[in-house]
Amino acid sequence: MFFRTSFVAFATRSSLRPLLLGLVLGNAVELRAADTKGIPAEQRAAKVRADLKNPDVEVRRAAIKTLTHSDISRVLLPEIHAALDDSDGEVRSWAATVSGPEGEAALPLVPQLIVQLSDDAAKIARETAARALGRIGRAVPTERRAVPALEKASQKDTDSVTRVVALGALAMMDPDNAARVTAIDVYLTHDDPLTRMKAAHALGQLGDRAKASAPAIAKALEQATETHQRGYLARALGQAGDPAWLPTLYAELAKETSPEASGEMRGAIQRLGGKVPPATKK
């Protein structure tokens, strides 16, 4: 007990405090960027690698989430690959999320991502697998193994979000195919607001190729009430590249009370060449 107490006391004075305390006390708290500043990548990778094998699902969830936009994701691709087969749907979902941005390096994960898209019982895992496959396919134009599975999911998946994300993935892989783009447009008028947001997000990834979809994106923005969704919709409207919709963005910004959504609206206005109004407290 004395050794444990003394070691913890040392750890609290050390620059390695977040890592050492986590190892000694079994702390399952997610290692955030601010906590890991100054800790060598090798040590951070070792911590995540160990946590991804932990029997406690909360530890595994926290570990996989730390790999979002992380500098150690690339070296942990074998562990991410294994996490795609985790018993927990949330872990599988995040494993797909962090694999997509790795592009060509994630090619060995494609077969398992196809299985996840096709057969996973957790709809969020199917959705994130679809998005990851689209990103990998966009990064590697010759990689088209996922196309049949994406086409099937876009038509037959029971979850409308997964269907539209699969359509978005196909459009990312073939952005000059007008039919791929217009297939997403249908979901901009879907009854489910989350599905409308996901459709707008998919179109936003296509930039000005989605300009013809801007009217429907603008309408979805006007209808949206949830902060996160309004931000995504505003961003997509800016990405579509049609300055004709600046009045809509100004009007939505004028009534927006959320700093998060307001920031996205200001960014969209700037992207379309408009004058960004000064921020005001609401």
Secondary structure, DSSP 8 states (H G I E B T S, - for coil): -HHHHHHHHHHHHSTTHHHHHHHHHT--S---HHHHTTS-HHHHHHHHHHHTT-S-HHHHHHHHHTTTT-TTTGGGHHHHHHHTT-SSHHHHHHHHHHHGGGGGGGGGGHHHHHHHHHH-S-HHHHHHHHHHHHHHHHH-TT--TTHHHHHHHHHH-S-HHHHHHHHHHHHHHSTT-HHHHHHHHGGGG-SSHHHHHHHHHHHHTTGGGGGGGHHHHHHHHHH--SHHHHHHHHHHHHHTT-GGGHHHHHHHHHH---HHHHHHHHHHHHHTT---------
